[in-house]
Amino acid sequence: MFFPVRLHDAVDTETVLRRLLPVLAGARERRVAYAAFNAGRGLLDQRWTVLDSGEVEVAPLELEPSRLHSLLMDDVGGDRPLRPAESVAVWVLRDLLPGIDPDKSWVRVRAIAHDGALLGALIVAEPRRFSFSRKTEGPVPAAGDVLEMALARALALRAAGPALGGEKPVSLAESVLERLRESERAVAEARAEMERSRGRIEALERAASGATELLMDAHVDLDRRAAKHQRQTRVMFLLRKLMERNAAGMEPRELAVEIVRTVAEAFGGGRCSLMLVDETGDNRELRLGAAIGLPPELVADGVRIPMGSGVSGRVARTRLPLVVRDPHDSGDAALMGDDWYTSDAFVSLPLVSRGRLLGVLNLTNFRAGTVDDTEVEQLRLVSLCVGLLADHAGLPERLFLPA
């Protein structure tokens, strides 16, 4: 692209703008303005606008760069493209380009920067054409690059001192060399800082790894607590159901069956039996009140266990719960060797109410293979409630008294 303008003697911002902006405006249909950025105030505080007559008007301004485009400050360190200014307020456009009709103009804005610092913003407005889409952006992007280079040159000359003459070129060269040395020192310092930061980064990585492990442990603990709460809620619900069934006047046999079914369902046991104390005969003994998962021949013949005999008899005699997770460690409480046992763990709990032994509740064949401490505590609570329920309903007497 060719710019018919001389810039070799344009050594200040004012001269650069007054020479370049009219050339960039070109035909009268294009409106061009430049807003200078004051870094101390953080504002665009002065504008140069090309009027219809071709003259450049200078006026004060107070405008945040973000009002032109939200990415204008970010473009300082990037490619600095021409960005559409569709969301700019009408009053802002008319401050920059007096007399403009925003509805009939296609307005774009570009950041002008040097050495990572914002110098200002170039604003270009062209008439909207609705019949054909734009194929190219024309000379505007290249003009923005030229304007940026010219302003950067003016800044460098101003930093170098007065107008060159005599030995002044040597001073300028020395200034450039000094800036080069400063850049090299800055690079060396940055590398040293990077080396110092490496240890901190490694420490942060280790801390992040430890935090991740803690977070995973917290998730596991949260899942465990949620499962525990869910079990407790389920147990409370099933106990309430038993109480409601008893309050509704359920028959003794139906209530006994409901107890074993509910306990087995709540704790995932495939085998549950309710042994009740029969005091109708000469000797007190445990009789099967209801069961789920027992061999059919046992249920058909009925089960009678003397006090102190077997697992249930021992629990009835001592009135102490028996929890076995490994039959090899259970002493004389080994399980019977029939095909109906599918797990090693079992729990046997006495049913006591008002100091009176009512029976024994047995549970085994757990789906999980065993029981944890939380489930054992929940089963103790269930046995207390079942004992109260059996006492209130008079299950031993009503089940075993002769008709």
Protein Blocks (a to p, Z undefined) as FASTA:
>chain_A
ZZdbdfklmcbfklmmmmmmmmmnmpakbccddddddfknopafbdcdddfkopacdddd
dddfklmomklmmmmmmnopaddfkkbcfklmmmmmghiafklpccddddddeehiafbd
cdddddddfkbccfbgbjmlmmmmmmmmmmmmmmmmmmnopcdehjlmmmmmmmmmmmmm
mmmmmmmmmmmmmmmmmmmmmmmmmmmmmmmmmmmmmmmmmmmmmmmmmmmmmmmmmmmm
mmmmmmnopafklmmmmmmmmmmmmnopabdcdddddfkbmbdcdddfbdehiafklmmn
opaddehiajklmmmmnopacddfbfklnojmcccddfkbcbfbdcdddddeehiafbdc
ddehifklpacfklmmmmmmmmmmmmmmmmmnommmmmmpcZZ
